[in-house]
Amino acid sequence: MVNALEVPADLLIRRVAMKLKEKYPQVKPPAWAYFAKTGPHKERPPTDRDWWYVRAASILRKLYKSPEPIGIETFRTIYGGRQNRGSAPEHFRKAGGSVPRKILQQLEEAGLVVKVPGRGRTISPAGRSLLDTTAREIMEELVKTRPELERYL
């Protein structure tokens, strides 16, 4: 049985983002999402129109990988980066907390994430199923181009 960690992450995240956009009306970007930067280390807002769904899919995959619940501060660190300070040395800055917080709330409303009081959030069985079925679809497509992968189905 193929799971979400056995297929390329970029293919999985893009496909799950499409499914979130089409099948889960609870997951949608707020009005400010197209104008806001994702953190102080960024100079401009995201240019991809579907970046909210891609980030939501990425968060789902991170929760899938982690055996422990993950909180907002951890996601701020994961999505943070190096801030350009001109001629001064660069320093790491955490990403903003509003984006992962809103996405986790929406995923929780959709039933894909479960809140663990005092510890963060973890993926629900429905979220795990979404990622695993998507991974299987991707693997079936990859087998058509590379037949040697069939033994993993």
CORWOLIN-V625183 format. One line per field, one symbol per residue. ss: DSSP state (a for helix, b for strand, c for the rest). phi: phi as a letter, one per 30 degrees, with the letter a starting at -180 (. if undefined). Layout:
BEGIN
ss: ???
phi: ???
END
This chain:
BEGIN
ss: ccccccccaaaaaaaaaaaaaaacccccccaaaaccccbcccccccccccaaaaaaaaaaaaaaaccccbcaaaaaaaccbbbbbccbbbbbbcbcaaaaaaaaaaaaacccbbbbcccbbbbcaaaaaaaaaaaaaaaaaaaaacaaaaaac
phi: .dcdccceddddddddddddddcbddcaddddddccddlddccbddcddcdddddddddedddddddcdccdddddddcdadcdciddddbdbdddcdddddddddddddicbbdceibkbbddeddddeddddddedddddddcbedddddd
END
